[in-house]
Amino acid sequence: MKKSLLFILGLILICTSSCEYNVIEPLVFEVPDGLSFTEHIKPIFEQKCASCHANVKPVLTDGNEYTNLMDGGYINTDEPASSEIYIKVNEGHGSNPFTPEESAYLLKWIQEGALDN
């Protein structure tokens, strides 16, 4: 009986000591303050969205992006995370989805007032 108990305790010790845990670090991006639509946001739309949204609402072709987003109700500066454009890109919309970093830039730009700068 004593040998069986020692054997079981030994197995438990071996099993628990051989476990390896991989800690998944959360994605953290340093998004700068004072984002510029022209410098930071427009290039993302050009790369990720413009090919499909040349004739589909919101039209995101050169020179029309900002106006169409704002006039079309896609941006909600009162509740940035509920902006339609932000929700769409986080659902994996399109054939070239936003990266988590691009999504963080978009949200920060909306939080800062979605300025046309």
C-alpha positions in Angstrom: 0.0 0.0 0.0 2.8 2.3 0.9 4.6 1.6 -2.4 1.4 2.3 -4.4 0.9 5.6 -2.6 4.6 6.6 -3.3 4.2 5.5 -6.9 1.1 7.7 -7.4 2.7 10.7 -5.7 5.7 10.2 -7.9 3.6 10.2 -11.0 1.8 13.3 -9.9 5.1 15.1 -9.3 6.5 14.1 -12.7 3.3 15.1 -14.5 3.1 18.5 -12.8 6.8 19.3 -13.1 6.9 18.6 -16.8 4.1 21.0 -17.7 5.1 24.0 -19.7 3.0 27.1 -19.8 3.1 29.5 -22.7 2.0 33.0 -21.6 0.3 34.9 -24.3 1.2 38.5 -24.1 -1.5 41.0 -25.0 -0.9 43.1 -28.1 0.1 46.6 -27.1 0.8 49.3 -29.6 2.3 52.7 -28.9 -0.1 54.8 -30.9 1.1 58.4 -30.9 -1.1 61.4 -30.0 -2.1 63.8 -32.7 -2.7 61.4 -35.5 -3.0 63.0 -38.9 -5.7 61.7 -41.4 -3.4 62.4 -44.3 -0.3 60.9 -42.8 -1.6 58.0 -40.7 -5.2 57.0 -41.7 -5.5 57.8 -45.4 -2.6 55.5 -46.4 -4.3 52.6 -44.5 -7.5 53.2 -46.5 -5.5 53.4 -49.7 -3.8 50.1 -49.1 -6.6 48.2 -47.5 -9.9 49.6 -48.9 -9.6 51.7 -52.0 -9.5 48.8 -54.5 -13.0 47.6 -53.6 -14.4 51.0 -52.4 -13.8 52.9 -55.6 -17.5 52.7 -56.4 -19.0 51.1 -53.3 -20.1 53.1 -50.2 -18.2 54.5 -48.5 -16.2 55.5 -51.6 -12.6 55.7 -50.4 -10.8 57.0 -53.5 -8.2 59.7 -53.4 -9.6 63.0 -52.3 -13.0 61.6 -51.2 -12.2 59.4 -48.2 -12.7 61.9 -45.4 -15.8 63.6 -46.7 -17.5 60.3 -47.5 -16.7 58.8 -44.1 -18.0 61.8 -42.2 -21.0 62.6 -44.4 -22.0 59.0 -44.6 -22.2 58.5 -40.8 -19.4 56.0 -40.6 -17.6 58.0 -37.9 -19.0 58.5 -34.4 -16.7 60.8 -32.4 -19.0 60.7 -29.3 -18.6 56.9 -29.1 -15.5 56.1 -31.2 -15.6 52.3 -30.7 -19.2 52.2 -32.0 -18.2 53.9 -35.3 -19.4 51.9 -38.2 -16.1 52.0 -40.0 -14.3 50.8 -36.8 -16.7 48.0 -36.3 -16.4 46.9 -40.0 -12.6 46.7 -39.9 -12.7 44.7 -36.7 -15.1 42.2 -38.1 -12.4 41.3 -40.7 -14.3 43.1 -43.5 -12.7 42.9 -46.9 -10.1 40.8 -48.6 -7.2 42.6 -46.9 -8.2 43.0 -43.2 -6.8 45.6 -40.9 -4.0 44.5 -38.6 -4.5 45.1 -34.9 -2.1 48.0 -35.1 -4.0 49.7 -38.0 -7.2 49.2 -36.1 -5.7 50.8 -33.0 -4.6 53.8 -35.2 -8.1 54.2 -36.6 -9.7 54.1 -33.2 -7.2 56.6 -31.7 -7.8 59.0 -34.7 -11.6 58.8 -34.1 -11.1 59.4 -30.3 -9.0 62.5 -31.1 -12.0 63.9 -33.0 -11.5 62.4 -36.5 -9.9 65.6 -37.8 -9.2 66.2 -41.5 -5.5 67.1 -41.1 
